[in-house]
Amino acid sequence: MMLPRMVEVRQKFQAPRIEDYVSAIRDELKKKSLRDKVKPGMRIAVTAGSRGIAHYPEILATVVEEVKKAGGKPFLVPAMGSHGGATPEGQVEILRSLGITPETVGAPIYASMEVHEIGKLDNGAQIYIDKIALKADGIIVVARVKPHTDFKGKIESGLIKMMAIGLGKQKGAAMIHWYQSEGYHRLIPLAAKMIMEETPILLGLAVVENAYHEIAIVKALEPDEIERAEMKLLEKAKELLARLPFKEIDVLIVGEIGKNISGEGMDTNVTGRFWLPGESDPKAPKIKRIVVLDLSKETHGNALGIGLADLTTKRVVSKIDYDATFVNCLTDGSPETGKIPVFLSNDRDSIAMALRTCGPIDTRRAKIVRIKNTLELEKFWISEALAEMVKADEGFSGKIEFLSELMEMQFDVLGTLAR
């Protein structure tokens, strides 16, 4: 099979950015009178999630420092539901892989999967919270606000979800996910409201990133401000989201997936592959076949999202930690995302078979996009047919820059695609 020639391109985004984010965080916490809320000697829990947020250790270290200045005794608690194989050690390891350690943030990390039930919602759903966080004198929730990879709504990923699912650990996450669409759309906000009423939530610190994964917005919020403000921040986050600039793609080659990249391993807002019936993103491209070539090192074998691919490689399958993957996908209520797709010996065979199963197309004229992962969409490779389309369409003017000449895909003797 003849594969199309490829060319490297750079996508340009409109991307507001905060240069001095440390000062911005301090100013936001000052606006909300943190030093009046934290009394000397108070033990303050600061949440830390499992996503690769820009400057995450520095953000948490700044919050920790401000709590100390107020006389408080800060510590971190992992707030990531069932991630890390639903074990304290696994969750601490995820934080370490993100550069978050007691040394980098200036505070100890206390991890446990034990939770306390704080109440029930009107449908009987039990709401849980991390016992360690609950025993603190105050909780500061730190989270990035962004489009969710499972569902679309006015509230998606952010402070609300971190309280309802992240702090609920495996048991709380499983309860919310059990209700699937109702859990996402209705129960998450209700659970967060109950948590803010029944636990010592002091503040939320919301972060929004631009398309280059730089900090665009930081906002400190009182508990009664969080829901309304998060809706507006989500709208802004959607405007700033990096996307693939094409409406139709034959084959998307994804270099790696992982929990550090997206909650679903690869961002469904980029691929358009949602596992939950009825959920979609109209701005996502239509993709016939998705090929996943590898797992990220930082995902520690968690291959959640591999089930959303059509083909993969033996290399990926050999790296899967099935316990971590299955705990995560079953807690989410999405066994589909943990299914193993057809896997072939190497990258070349997987890509060729993806093209073959697209139907009767001229493979040299196929529309192929190759990305490192769904988090990094500034530089990527496109096939000759897409390159011609970019050059002919004035709508791409000033948005796509060509970085190389057209060239054949390069594979080593084992069939591995050159990086």
Secondary structure, 3 states (H helix, E strand, C coil): CCCCCEEEEEECCCCCCCCCHHHHHHHHHHHCCHHHHCCCCCEEEEEECCCCCCCHHHHHHHHHHHHHHCCCEEEEEECCCCCHHHCHHHHHHHHHHCCCCHHHHCCCECCCCCEEEEEECCCCCEEEEEHHHHCCCEEEEEEECECCCCCCCCCCECHHHHHHHHCCHHHHHHHHHHCHHHHHHHHHHHHHHHHHHHCCEEEEEEEEECCCCCEEEEEEECHHHHHHHHHHHHHHHHHHCCCCCCCEEEEEEECCECCCCCCCCCCHHHHCCCCCCCCCCCCCCEEEEEEECCECHHHCCCCCCHHHCCEEEHHHHHHCCHHHHHHHHHHHCCHHHHCCCEEECCHHHHHHHHHHCCCCCCHHHCCEEEECECCECCEEEEEHHHHHHHHHCHHHCCCEEECCCCECCCECCCCCECC
